[in-house]
Amino acid sequence: MGRSKGSKNGFRQLLEKTCETCAQVFYVEPHRAQARFCSRFCQSIAHSKELRKPQERKCRCCGMLFVVEPSNPKVYCSRKCASLEHSSKVTGPRTNTVYISIICPTCNISFTARAALQQRFAHGSVQITHINDGLLSFARLAVNHL
């Protein structure tokens, strides 16, 4: 049969530990000397508390420090910073799109638009509407005069 695990000369040696969650005294065998909790329940409580500890992060846009929970994926301190950062990625002309110059039939001013809209202008399915200060609107697209 042999002796039980953790025993010396047939006597079991147990170490006395105190649970970090509930402060209850519990006993462990020497191979579990690093044990911190008396049960899985206490372990899960402690780990969920650790996951909720506030964490400081640095905003990717302005560099300001802000506080979030570790499970929160936020990398910007505010919506304003997020918008500024993302808008810098998407502004400017589309690289794969062909642009053409179109003359407004009302005011004879030239403006640029995507070539895909050329047929719509020719057939009259897109109507040009003057808004303010030379800004033209057609379909769901707003274009500035050149």
N, C-alpha and C positions, 0 to 999 in steps of 0.2 A: 504494500500500500504506500508506504513512504510517509513523509511528514507533510503537513499542510503548507501551502504557499505562504511565504513570508515568515515561516517559523524557524526558530533556531533550537535545536535539541528537542523538537516536538512541541514547543510552546509558541503560539502565535504572538508576534510582536505587532502592536498597533500604535500608530502615532495619533496624538490628539491635535485636532485642527479646529478652527473657528470659521464658520461660514461668513463670507463677505457680504451676503445679502441679508440674511436673517439673524446673524450673530449666534446661531445655535452651535453648540459643541458637537463635533462628530469625529469618528475614528476611522483611520485609513491604514492600509497596509503600506509598508515601506516603499514599494514600487510606485505608489500614488502620492508620494511626499509633496508633489507640486499641486495637489488638489486645492481648489479655492472655494468650492461650493459643496453644500451637503447633498444636493439633489439636482436633477436636470431642470426642475422647475425654477430653483433659485438661480441657476446658471442662465436660463433664458431671460429672466427678469433683469439680471445684471447686464447681459449683452444688449438687450433692447434699450436700456438706459444709456449705454455707451454709444449706440447708434443715433440717439437723439441729442447728444451733447452738441451745443452750438459750435460752429466752426467758422473761423474768419477766412474770407477769400478776398483776393485782389481783383477788382474789375478789369477786364481785358481792354476796355476802351479808355477810361479815365484814370485808372490806377487806384481809385479809392477803395478802402477796406469796407466790407459789408459782412454781416453775420447771417448764416443759414445753417440748417441741419445738414449733416453729411449726405443724407439720401437725396437732397435737393440738387438738381442738375444745373442750377443757375450759375452763370459765369459773368453776368453783368449786374451792376448795382441797381439799375433802373431800366424801364422800357425805353427811355430816351437814349441811353447809351447803347442798348441793343439795336435800336433803329438806326442810330448813327453808324454803328459798326457794319450792319448788314446792308445799309443803303450804299456804302462805299464799294461794296462788292458787286452790286447790280446796276449802278448808274452807268451812263454812257451808251453809245450805240451798240447794237447787237453785232457781234463779229461775223456771224454766218448769214446775216440778212442783207439783201440788196435794197438800197434806197434809191428812189427816183425823185426828180424835181417836178412838181405839179404847179400849174398856174391856176389861181382861184378865178373862176368865171365872173364873180361879182366885182372884185376889186383889182384884178389883174396883178396880184402879188404872188411871187413864187415861194413855195414851201416844199419841204421834203417829206416824203411818206414812204412806207414800205412798198416795194414793187408788187407785193401780193394784192394790194388794194387798187392797183391801176385799172383792172377790169371792172371793178365796182364803180369807179369814177366814170369810166367810159359808158357803162350801161345806165348810169344814173341811179343805181341802187343805194349809193351812199350820198347823203346830202351834206354839204358843207355849211356849217353854222358859225357866224362870227360871234365871239363872246366878248372879250375885252382886250384892248391894246394889241391887236394883231394876233391874238391867240385863236386858232381855228379848231373846231371840233367836228369830227365826222365819225360815224358809226359809234364806237366806244373808245375812240382814240383821240387825244388832244395833241396838236402839233403847233410849234411856234413858227411864225414866218421867219424867213432868212434875213 
